[in-house]
Amino acid sequence: MKNILILSLVLFLAACGNEPKDKKAELEKLKKEQAKISEQIADLEAQIGDDKEDVVKEVTVFDVQKSTFKNYIEIQGKVDAEQNVQVNPEAQGVITKIYASIGQHVSKGQVLAQIDDAVLRQNIAQLQTSLDLATNLYNRQKNLWDQKIGTEVQYLNAKSQKEGLEKQMAVLKQQAAMYKIKSPISGTIDEMDYKVGQAVQPGAPGIRVVNANDLKAKAQVSETYAGRINQGDEVLVILPDASDSVKTRISFASKTIDPMSRSFNVEVKLPSRKTFRPNMISVLKIVDYTNKDATTVPIKAIQKSEKGDYLMLAVNGKAKKVDVKVGNVYNGMAEILEGISAGDKVVVAGLNGLSEGDTVSF
């Protein structure tokens, strides 16, 4: 190619050195020679290009397949017991006996502690004596009245006396029951702060009973998702501290938005497992979108340009640029709504410096 250029220069100088007899004829001759030289240069460039070694770029591809794509909303909550009860005394007094200990399983109605009721028991004993006498007199008067002996007033007075004492006895027994601290549910004692000799007041906390067989995960969800989360939606509950998870469905989704937090409550019932404990941290991954026939690719394969998103495909050993429309993105995968189909090979590694038309190997 260099020799041809030199030859062209020599011819041009030789032409300039001679005084042309016919300038138009000489110009036409030079144009023909120039066209011929340009053609020779193009041929040589083509030959050099054909002989040049083609650069092959190593890439990694992802085989596109149809699959189910799910988008999750992740929120943090905690484990709570459906039956988590603080047992409080109903009467004022001093603890005289403790019948249960922390960690013990108790039944509904079982007495856990006793408050001093000595005075009340004395009153009941005195009233019982009077009630026994009134009952005896009533029975005698009734027998006489049945035999048409005595007056109706005597019979009614005896009956009224007996029934009045019975009502007083019922009230005293109800009061006596208040001096017994009973478990309102069946479960395990999680707290026991009472001691014998301790003075207690009505409503003062001291005993907690938890039914660990009836647990749930609770969380607050931003009102942004109010139209996307409903009762019955699929959810994955992860309990990091228990190294366990449960795939289930939302058992309750509140219809009311809290005006302070701008959120609503969701609850998920949990199975009974020894590793699950109330107040454990839980992570709720709620499915808010599902496409059972989705085309997905790794997020790292998506490239961006001024015109939008695109992918590089490997087609017959060459790189091909394809514009795509991206849908939902979750857990490192993106849903592709338009641009590719099952069977395509998407370049996911080796994209740096890769251009359309480059030779690729994978």
C-alpha positions as a printed NumPy array, in Angstrom:
array([[   0.   ,    0.   ,    0.   ],
       [   2.912,    2.364,    0.864],
       [   4.563,    1.662,   -2.536],
       [   1.388,    2.533,   -4.368],
       [   1.15 ,    5.873,   -2.598],
       [   4.756,    6.685,   -3.499],
       [   4.11 ,    5.722,   -7.137],
       [   1.068,    7.973,   -7.19 ],
       [   3.113,   10.869,   -5.847],
       [   5.851,   10.342,   -8.466],
       [   3.31 ,   10.287,  -11.286],
       [   1.684,   13.411,   -9.957],
       [   5.01 ,   15.264,   -9.727],
       [   5.976,   14.06 ,  -13.209],
       [   2.71 ,   15.36 ,  -14.549],
       [   3.272,   18.693,  -12.84 ],
       [   6.861,   18.878,  -14.211],
       [   5.812,   18.627,  -17.831],
       [   4.015,   21.483,  -19.514],
       [   0.708,   19.96 ,  -20.626],
       [  -0.238,   20.511,  -24.238],
       [  -3.943,   19.902,  -23.421],
       [  -4.851,   20.671,  -19.821],
       [  -8.332,   19.129,  -20.032],
       [  -6.988,   15.893,  -21.457],
       [  -4.276,   15.814,  -18.831],
       [  -6.844,   16.355,  -16.014],
       [  -9.023,   13.557,  -17.296],
       [  -5.999,   11.241,  -17.403],
       [  -5.04 ,   12.031,  -13.804],
       [  -8.617,   11.415,  -12.588],
       [  -8.586,    7.984,  -14.19 ],
       [  -5.263,    7.188,  -12.563],
       [  -6.559,    8.426,   -9.201],
       [  -9.672,    6.235,   -9.453],
       [  -7.524,    3.244,  -10.306],
       [  -5.203,    3.869,   -7.349],
       [  -8.177,    4.303,   -4.959],
       [  -9.595,    0.983,   -6.137],
       [  -6.251,   -0.727,   -5.517],
       [  -6.042,    0.807,   -2.036],
       [  -9.579,   -0.465,   -1.184],
       [  -8.712,   -3.952,   -2.368],
       [  -5.567,   -4.028,   -0.242],
       [  -7.436,   -2.754,    2.84 ],
       [ -10.059,   -5.43 ,    2.395],
       [  -7.38 ,   -8.115,    2.13 ],
       [  -5.629,   -6.835,    5.251],
       [  -8.964,   -6.805,    7.118],
       [  -9.773,  -10.363,    6.111],
       [  -6.403,  -11.547,    7.279],
       [  -6.783,   -9.821,   10.693],
       [  -7.473,  -12.275,   13.567],
       [ -11.027,  -11.947,   14.983],
       [ -11.072,  -11.213,   18.795],
       [ -13.305,  -13.639,   20.743],
       [ -14.688,  -12.422,   24.078],
       [ -15.399,  -14.883,   26.868],
       [ -18.827,  -14.384,   28.472],
       [ -21.198,  -16.156,   30.831],
       [ -24.791,  -16.61 ,   29.738],
       [ -28.102,  -17.279,   31.457],
       [ -30.541,  -19.624,   29.724],
       [ -33.963,  -17.983,   29.835],
       [ -36.766,  -20.282,   30.972],
       [ -40.396,  -19.718,   31.954],
       [ -40.87 ,  -19.89 ,   35.713],
       [ -43.019,  -18.618,   38.573],
       [ -42.032,  -15.161,   39.748],
       [ -43.145,  -13.868,   43.144],
       [ -42.657,  -10.422,   44.568],
       [ -42.496,  -10.159,   48.351],
       [ -43.054,   -7.39 ,   50.859],
       [ -40.73 ,   -7.877,   53.84 ],
       [ -41.706,   -6.524,   57.26 ],
       [ -40.45 ,   -7.19 ,   60.765],
       [ -42.757,   -8.304,   63.545],
       [ -42.74 ,  -10.403,   66.668],
       [ -44.188,  -13.63 ,   67.986],
       [ -47.079,  -13.315,   70.402],
       [ -49.309,  -15.784,   72.197],
       [ -53.027,  -15.864,   71.519],
       [ -53.394,  -16.567,   75.242],
       [ -50.851,  -14.501,   77.13 ],
       [ -52.484,  -13.476,   80.389],
       [ -51.367,  -11.366,   83.327],
       [ -53.082,  -12.869,   86.398],
       [ -54.019,  -10.196,   88.94 ],
       [ -55.55 ,  -10.516,   92.422],
       [ -59.129,   -9.381,   92.889],
       [ -58.878,   -8.699,   96.616],
       [ -56.564,   -6.895,   98.982],
       [ -54.56 ,   -8.863,  101.498],
       [ -51.46 ,  -10.849,  102.333],
       [ -50.359,  -13.939,  100.395],
       [ -50.554,  -16.976,  102.695],
       [ -49.837,  -19.797,  100.211],
       [ -48.291,  -20.26 ,   96.754],
       [ -49.537,  -23.347,   94.948],
       [ -47.579,  -23.101,   91.691],
       [ -44.079,  -22.23 ,   90.52 ],
       [ -42.549,  -20.657,   87.447],
       [ -42.399,  -23.024,   84.477],
       [ -45.222,  -25.193,   85.819],
       [ -48.09 ,  -26.161,   83.535],
       [ -51.45 ,  -25.223,   85.025],
       [ -55.06 ,  -25.776,   84.021],
       [ -57.82 ,  -23.248,   83.595],
       [ -59.353,  -22.424,   87.013],
       [ -56.446,  -23.882,   88.989],
       [ -55.622,  -21.964,   92.197],
       [ -52.152,  -20.417,   91.962],
       [ -52.012,  -18.497,   95.245],
       [ -54.124,  -17.817,   98.331],
       [ -54.739,  -14.428,   99.964],
       [ -55.448,  -14.362,  103.691],
       [ -59.214,  -14.802,  104.123],
       [ -59.374,  -15.783,  107.805],
       [ -61.892,  -13.084,  108.75 ],
       [ -64.089,  -13.938,  105.811],
       [ -64.035,  -17.615,  106.691],
       [ -65.131,  -16.793,  110.238],
       [ -68.017,  -14.773,  108.879],
       [ -68.982,  -17.648,  106.63 ],
       [ -68.876,  -20.074,  109.574],
       [ -71.118,  -17.821,  111.683],
       [ -73.515,  -17.314,  108.817],
       [ -73.569,  -21.049,  108.184],
       [ -74.767,  -21.623,  111.759],
       [ -77.576,  -19.152,  111.322],
       [ -78.44 ,  -20.638,  107.94 ],
       [ -78.593,  -24.152,  109.374],
       [ -81.008,  -22.947,  112.098],
       [ -83.137,  -21.045,  109.605],
       [ -83.253,  -24.054,  107.275],
       [ -84.326,  -26.325,  110.153],
       [ -87.077,  -23.901,  111.209],
       [ -88.249,  -23.556,  107.621],
       [ -88.472,  -27.322,  107.158],
       [ -90.521,  -27.672,  110.364],
       [ -92.829,  -24.809,  109.461],
       [ -93.294,  -26.217,  105.971],
       [ -94.307,  -29.614,  107.356],
       [ -96.866,  -27.933,  109.612],
       [ -98.156,  -25.806,  106.765],
       [ -98.52 ,  -28.891,  104.582],
       [-100.7  ,  -30.366,  107.344],
       [-102.761,  -27.189,  107.511],
       [-101.285,  -26.405,  110.92 ],
       [-100.133,  -22.896,  111.739],
       [-100.555,  -19.747,  109.75 ],
       [ -99.329,  -18.782,  106.336],
       [ -97.479,  -15.821,  107.813],
       [ -95.373,  -18.117,  109.991],
       [ -94.512,  -20.234,  106.964],
       [ -93.604,  -17.23 ,  104.786],
       [ -91.451,  -15.694,  107.54 ],
       [ -89.477,  -18.919,  107.92 ],
       [ -89.023,  -19.168,  104.165],
       [ -87.943,  -15.531,  103.849],
       [ -85.474,  -15.916,  106.706],
       [ -83.883,  -18.992,  105.105],
       [ -83.677,  -17.509,  101.595],
       [ -82.188,  -14.262,  102.898],
       [ -79.413,  -16.124,  104.692],
       [ -78.76 ,  -18.23 ,  101.578],
       [ -78.239,  -15.079,   99.533],
       [ -75.86 ,  -13.7  ,  102.131],
       [ -73.945,  -16.988,  102.045],
       [ -73.669,  -16.842,   98.25 ],
       [ -72.233,  -13.316,   98.455],
       [ -69.688,  -14.353,  101.089],
       [ -68.604,  -17.343,   99.018],
       [ -68.164,  -15.107,   95.976],
       [ -66.009,  -12.841,   98.098],
       [ -64.039,  -15.815,   99.353],
       [ -63.381,  -16.901,   95.768],
       [ -61.804,  -13.508,   95.105],
       [ -59.131,  -14.334,   97.697],
       [ -58.005,  -17.239,   95.545],
       [ -55.781,  -16.229,   92.609],
       [ -56.768,  -18.591,   89.793],
       [ -55.435,  -19.156,   86.296],
       [ -57.939,  -18.015,   83.648],
       [ -56.353,  -20.236,   80.981],
       [ -54.43 ,  -23.459,   80.603],
       [ -50.751,  -22.851,   80.   ],
       [ -47.336,  -22.43 ,   81.55 ],
       [ -46.427,  -19.973,   84.298],
       [ -43.978,  -17.569,   82.702],
       [ -43.745,  -15.141,   85.643],
       [ -44.235,  -15.691,   89.387],
       [ -43.34 ,  -12.633,   91.433],
       [ -45.516,  -13.326,   94.459],
       [ -44.103,  -14.602,   97.761],
       [ -45.727,  -15.774,  100.992],
       [ -46.258,  -12.797,  103.299],
       [ -46.375,  -10.304,  100.458],
       [ -49.175,   -7.746,  100.563],
       [ -51.057,   -7.402,   97.284],
       [ -53.627,   -5.043,   95.851],
       [ -56.373,   -5.688,   93.277],
       [ -54.954,   -5.382,   89.763],
       [ -51.317,   -5.582,   90.896],
       [ -49.328,   -7.74 ,   88.393],
       [ -47.365,  -10.704,   89.657],
       [ -48.208,  -13.865,   87.698],
       [ -48.181,  -14.438,   83.932],
       [ -49.578,  -17.54 ,   82.26 ],
       [ -48.799,  -18.223,   78.609],
       [ -50.232,  -20.861,   76.311],
       [ -47.202,  -21.521,   74.086],
       [ -49.222,  -23.947,   71.954],
       [ -51.244,  -21.121,   70.441],
       [ -48.796,  -18.604,   68.947],
       [ -49.002,  -16.016,   66.188],
       [ -46.71 ,  -13.59 ,   64.388],
       [ -47.828,   -9.95 ,   64.462],
       [ -46.581,   -7.   ,   62.432],
       [ -47.554,   -3.505,   61.366],
       [ -47.645,   -2.787,   57.64 ],
       [ -47.437,    0.647,   56.048],
       [ -50.725,    1.893,   54.596],
       [ -48.923,    2.057,   51.235],
       [ -49.602,   -1.677,   50.906],
       [ -53.219,   -1.533,   52.105],
       [ -54.554,   -2.432,   48.672],
       [ -52.02 ,   -5.208,   48.092],
       [ -52.195,   -7.256,   51.304],
       [ -55.298,   -9.191,   52.315],
       [ -56.336,  -12.01 ,   54.574],
       [ -55.426,  -15.353,   53.005],
       [ -52.336,  -14.075,   51.154],
       [ -49.325,  -16.379,   51.069],
       [ -46.601,  -15.511,   53.576],
       [ -43.254,  -16.921,   54.659],
       [ -42.556,  -16.35 ,   58.361],
       [ -38.861,  -16.484,   59.255],
       [ -37.729,  -16.715,   62.891],
       [ -33.971,  -16.012,   62.853],
       [ -33.389,  -16.844,   66.54 ],
       [ -35.097,  -20.22 ,   66.143],
       [ -33.355,  -20.912,   62.806],
       [ -36.743,  -21.905,   61.446],
       [ -39.423,  -20.723,   59.045],
       [ -43.072,  -21.411,   58.311],
       [ -44.862,  -21.107,   54.975],
       [ -48.496,  -20.295,   55.625],
       [ -51.141,  -17.624,   54.956],
       [ -52.251,  -14.393,   56.619],
       [ -54.926,  -15.191,   59.183],
       [ -55.926,  -11.58 ,   59.835],
       [ -55.412,   -8.235,   58.083],
       [ -56.903,   -5.173,   59.726],
       [ -59.197,   -2.962,   57.67 ],
       [ -58.438,    0.057,   59.846],
       [ -55.42 ,    2.346,   59.434],
       [ -53.841,    3.551,   62.663],
       [ -53.949,    7.378,   62.499],
       [ -50.684,    7.747,   64.429],
       [ -48.415,    5.205,   62.729],
       [ -50.258,    5.215,   59.368],
       [ -50.139,    1.418,   59.359],
       [ -52.418,   -1.585,   59.773],
       [ -51.988,   -4.872,   61.64 ],
       [ -51.514,   -8.319,   60.168],
       [ -51.399,  -11.617,   62.044],
       [ -50.237,  -15.087,   61.071],
       [ -51.012,  -18.166,   63.124],
       [ -47.982,  -20.345,   63.888],
       [ -47.795,  -24.085,   64.524],
       [ -46.83 ,  -25.384,   67.952],
       [ -43.056,  -25.866,   68.125],
       [ -40.767,  -25.973,   71.152],
       [ -38.364,  -23.478,   69.568],
       [ -41.066,  -20.823,   69.097],
       [ -41.364,  -18.374,   71.989],
       [ -43.429,  -15.232,   72.586],
       [ -41.684,  -11.924,   71.776],
       [ -39.26 ,  -13.549,   69.318],
       [ -38.376,  -11.39 ,   66.315],
       [ -40.057,  -12.566,   63.128],
       [ -39.686,  -11.553,   59.493],
       [ -42.837,  -11.733,   57.372],
       [ -42.314,  -12.088,   53.629],
       [ -45.767,  -11.504,   52.176],
       [ -46.432,  -12.37 ,   48.533],
       [ -48.1  ,   -9.369,   46.896],
       [ -47.567,  -10.348,   43.237],
       [ -47.342,  -13.698,   41.425],
       [ -46.716,  -14.505,   37.749],
       [ -46.766,  -18.239,   37.083],
       [ -45.507,  -17.843,   33.496],
       [ -42.797,  -15.23 ,   33.927],
       [ -39.606,  -14.593,   31.973],
       [ -36.868,  -13.621,   34.416],
       [ -33.171,  -12.771,   34.259],
       [ -30.566,  -11.812,   36.875],
       [ -30.615,   -8.089,   37.637],
       [ -26.892,   -7.8  ,   36.863],
       [ -27.608,   -8.621,   33.2  ],
       [ -29.726,   -5.497,   32.694],
       [ -27.868,   -2.607,   31.081],
       [ -29.06 ,    0.981,   30.816],
       [ -28.817,    3.548,   28.065],
       [ -30.43 ,    6.854,   27.19 ],
       [ -33.179,    4.969,   25.375],
       [ -33.906,    2.622,   28.297],
       [ -33.02 ,   -0.86 ,   29.509],
       [ -31.432,   -3.467,   27.287],
       [ -29.831,   -6.923,   27.388],
       [ -26.956,   -8.451,   25.447],
       [ -27.787,  -11.84 ,   23.945],
       [ -25.455,  -14.463,   22.542],
       [ -26.871,  -15.371,   19.109],
       [ -24.916,  -17.681,   16.78 ],
       [ -21.651,  -16.738,   18.454],
       [ -22.267,  -13.016,   18.188],
       [ -23.388,  -10.401,   20.711],
       [ -26.791,   -8.888,   20.029],
       [ -28.337,   -5.894,   21.773],
       [ -32.043,   -6.207,   22.645],
       [ -34.226,   -3.498,   24.208],
       [ -36.414,   -4.844,   27.041],
       [ -39.215,   -3.761,   29.359],
       [ -38.552,   -4.612,   33.016],
       [ -41.366,   -5.474,   35.435],
       [ -41.034,   -6.338,   39.121],
       [ -37.638,   -6.954,   40.694],
       [ -36.989,   -9.153,   43.744],
       [ -34.145,  -11.127,   45.303],
       [ -31.675,  -10.484,   42.483],
       [ -34.088,  -11.44 ,   39.684],
       [ -35.996,   -9.159,   37.326],
       [ -39.22 ,   -9.888,   35.462],
       [ -38.861,   -9.116,   31.747],
       [ -42.2  ,   -8.177,   30.202],
       [ -41.013,   -7.566,   26.619],
       [ -37.923,   -8.189,   24.504],
       [ -36.848,  -11.784,   25.118],
       [ -38.378,  -15.231,   25.26 ],
       [ -37.645,  -18.7  ,   26.608],
       [ -34.531,  -20.232,   25.086],
       [ -32.613,  -16.982,   24.694],
       [ -29.118,  -16.822,   26.109],
       [ -28.581,  -13.632,   28.083],
       [ -25.041,  -12.449,   28.79 ],
       [ -24.642,  -11.978,   32.559],
       [ -20.84 ,  -11.736,   32.858],
       [ -18.235,  -10.296,   30.492],
       [ -20.358,   -7.273,   29.614],
       [ -17.549,   -4.773,   30.115],
       [ -16.509,   -3.513,   26.674],
       [ -18.907,   -5.857,   24.891],
       [ -20.513,   -4.342,   21.789],
       [ -23.145,   -5.581,   19.408],
       [ -21.607,   -7.794,   16.75 ],
       [ -18.626,   -8.897,   18.878],
       [ -17.74 ,  -12.586,   18.685],
       [ -18.491,  -14.313,   21.998],
       [ -17.709,  -17.65 ,   23.542],
       [ -19.3  ,  -19.256,   26.588]])
